[in-house]
């Protein structure tokens, strides 16, 4: 329980420094993975993550420097060429794929816990 409290407090601190993201996605997904490891199923947390990550990923697709911009205007430049934030369309595309990975992980954890809860 202290771990979750820490995550919530950390997220509140990050929401001040990162105005575009209300919670810090890595900390939130870590707390959901911790819940999965400890076999604690809180559907609201998982639904919030699934909807939130998917909505933000969709936003990243249609953003001004988003995935569509990266594909159509910049000839799908390599996302791994350099890790400097010189080109915003590359950073937005990286964030999109990171959010997609987070969404898949949360979905796997949710399915696992839901099946486990149904068996008990």
C-alpha positions in Angstrom: 0.0 0.0 0.0 2.9 2.4 0.7 4.2 1.7 -2.8 0.9 2.8 -4.3 0.9 5.9 -2.1 4.4 6.7 -3.3 3.3 6.3 -6.9 0.3 8.6 -6.4 2.5 11.3 -4.8 5.1 10.9 -7.5 2.5 11.3 -10.2 1.2 14.5 -8.6 4.7 15.9 -8.7 5.2 14.9 -12.3 1.9 16.5 -13.3 3.3 19.9 -12.4 6.5 19.4 -14.5 4.8 17.7 -17.4 1.7 19.6 -18.3 0.7 17.5 -21.3 0.6 14.2 -19.3 -1.5 14.2 -16.1 0.3 11.2 -14.7 3.7 9.8 -15.4 3.1 6.7 -17.6 6.2 4.7 -16.4 5.3 5.0 -12.8 1.6 4.2 -13.4 2.4 1.2 -15.5 5.0 0.1 -12.8 2.3 0.3 -10.2 -0.1 -1.8 -12.4 2.6 -4.4 -12.9 3.2 -4.5 -9.1 -0.5 -5.1 -8.7 -0.3 -7.9 -11.2 2.7 -9.5 -9.4 0.8 -9.3 -6.0 -2.4 -10.7 -7.7 -4.4 -7.6 -6.7 -7.1 -6.8 -9.2 -8.5 -3.3 -9.2 -10.5 -3.0 -12.4 -10.9 0.8 -12.3 -7.1 1.2 -12.3 -6.7 -1.1 -15.3 -9.7 0.5 -17.2 -8.3 3.9 -16.6 -4.9 2.9 -17.9 -6.3 1.1 -21.0 -8.5 4.0 -21.9 -5.9 6.7 -21.0 -3.0 5.1 -22.9 -5.1 4.3 -26.0 -6.6 7.9 -26.0 -3.1 9.5 -25.7 -1.7 7.2 -28.4 -4.5 8.2 -30.7 -3.7 11.8 -30.0 -0.1 11.2 -30.9 -1.2 9.8 -34.2 -3.0 12.9 -35.2 -0.8 15.5 -33.5 0.7 18.2 -35.6 4.1 16.5 -35.4 2.7 13.1 -34.8 2.9 9.7 -36.5 0.9 10.7 -39.6 3.3 13.7 -40.1 6.3 11.4 -39.6 5.0 8.9 -42.2 3.7 11.4 -44.8 6.0 14.4 -44.7 9.3 13.0 -43.4 9.5 9.7 -45.3 9.5 7.6 -42.2 12.9 8.6 -41.0 14.6 6.2 -38.7 13.4 6.4 -35.1 16.7 5.1 -33.7 19.2 7.3 -35.5 20.0 9.5 -32.5 18.5 9.9 -29.1 18.6 13.7 -29.2 15.3 15.6 -29.4 16.2 17.5 -32.5 13.2 16.5 -34.6 9.8 16.7 -33.0 8.1 14.2 -35.3 10.6 11.5 -34.4 10.0 12.2 -30.6 6.2 12.1 -31.1 6.5 8.8 -33.0 8.7 7.3 -30.3 6.2 8.4 -27.7 3.4 6.8 -29.7 5.2 3.4 -29.9 6.1 3.6 -26.2 2.4 4.2 -25.3 1.4 1.3 -27.6 3.9 -0.9 -25.7 2.4 0.3 -22.3 -1.1 -0.4 -23.5 -0.2 -3.9 -24.6 1.5 -4.6 -21.2 -1.6 -3.3 -19.3 -3.9 -5.4 -21.5 -1.9 -8.6 -20.9 -1.9 -7.9 -17.1 -5.6 -7.1 -17.1 -6.4 -10.3 -19.0 -4.2 -12.4 -16.7 -5.8 -10.9 -13.5 -9.3 -11.2 -14.9 -8.9 -14.8 -15.7 -7.3 -15.5 -12.3 -10.1 -13.7 -10.6 -12.6 -15.8 -12.6 -11.0 -19.1 -11.5 -11.2 -18.3 -7.8 
